[in-house]
Amino acid sequence: MIRPTRMLLLRHGAVASPWPGRLYGQLDVPLSEEGRGEARRVARALADVHLDAVISSGLERAEFTAALLRAPRGLARRDDPRLRELDRGSWAGLGREELARRWSDPDQQELCRRGAFQAPDGERPAALVERVSRALDGAARDYPGGCVAVVAHAWVLRAAVARVIGLAPERLLVLHVPTSGLVLLDWIAGMRGGGRLVALAPDRLPAPPSQPPA
């Protein structure tokens, strides 16, 4: 029997000024003091959860939370660049209002304000889903039946959820992921669809996946 790996997918905390309201994508922007406080609260909430590994995108805003989770468990640092945010290309660093002014249609303007448009030289959402799925496949192969925390980014969490629920990549924006938000998945490497969604922003953490008899 193939044992699923419980994935605790965490978004990083709130970012520092002037980045809120801008498309920062894969730029390495810092957390605000509020965001660091969010990370500390998440670490306290997960203090009693057994983790076999903590994997980060490697960007500073994700690594802050990941380090708080690793330290008390004595886990080695592990980064996976496939878990980095959606690549915004030449739009990275631009304000959403600035982008919205480039379109006259109100619906397009609203999508721009919400960061939903793909930059001309940026990453396609479908490509994001594929690279995130490969990263989670790798973690699941390394820790079958275990429990892994993944600290990443809003669009990364959206991509993972989209894979398991069959949501089309162009509809990723319907999934709301707050700063320091949590998604629980049971992931099976190589499985079509990845696995199953356990909880989206749960109030409490459910038990790890059941283990088959040895």
Order of alpha helices (4+ residues) and beta strands (2+ residues): beta-alpha-beta-alpha-beta-alpha-alpha-alpha-beta-alpha-beta-beta
